[in-house]
Amino acid sequence: MHQKKEKRFIRYNLYTIVLLFLVILAGGVVRSSGSGMGCPDWPKCFDHYIPPTDISQLPADYQEKYVAKRIEKNERFANMLDKMGYNELADKVRHDETIKVPEEFNVAKTYTEYVNRLVGATTGIFLLLSFFFSFVYIKRATRIFVLSLLNLFLIVFQAWLGSIVVSTNLLAWTITVHMIAAILILAIAIYTYHYARSLEDRSVLSANSQTLIKLLLYSALLISFAQIVIGTEVRETVDAIVQLNPHLGRSEWLNGAGEIYHVHKLLAIVVVVSALIIYILIKKRNVGENQLKFAKYCLLLVGFQYFLGVVLNQFAMPPAAQALHMLFATIMFGAQFYLLLMLNTRASLN
């Protein structure tokens, strides 16, 4: 009976991981299409659970109404930042004039953002189901239950933060924190999935300790995480450039990105080289067939991610490549993290 319930948790945990990647893809589409303010309120969209399809379905003063709501919500958020000691950030939120600029209704952008929210809500439901199904591990593997509960709190925080991103009119640092929270939720889901699997099938673990390879993977993971954060900041820099120069051509967007973009490109080379070294070491040391296969997947993902970066740089940041670049950055990180977990020894479960 317990084995059946454990398999159910593993299955739903895997569904959740897939959905988390879909949320990230949907978020990438929202950003690359400029649909972040497609729904000016939250959790509803234009005060509807199913948004309107035509501007005639909105009241004449809809723009003023949602601007007033944003200002009110931002004041509450600024007060909270004051209490936490972030007075400078609070002042920035209070005096941001961009939140007073009303958004024009655009049905394509509205439904792009609406689909993003639907995928996010579905993911939240599956995280809740994973938590309920994790009760079977309370005695045998308490960390699975605790981490599943933690992920539930994090997704609630993520939903609240999403509302702040909207109310602050896509304030730059909130988007970065939003992305970091998404990666943390993903990492926890991958960890609980792997740990639950390893309790049933120890072939997903290494027979021998691989300290050097694990150290290299830890470093690669940190660099990949930094790349995702820096990449988000590069995008925020580009958004600021476009806002100041709306008539600037797409091919010129990256020209003013500055030092942070050069760091991003340099680290991309480091990620590729480290993935190649890790693959060679795993193959040379006969760590295991499963580990070698997964190291190959990681190398292919890193290579494809680098290719997408080249496409963005050379072909004026096509929107489709932007969304895929964000998605595969997180898939690459998730694959590297899973490979690191696969290098844990079977003795570590005893």
Order of alpha helices (4+ residues) and beta strands (2+ residues): alpha-alpha-alpha-alpha-alpha-alpha-alpha-alpha-alpha-alpha
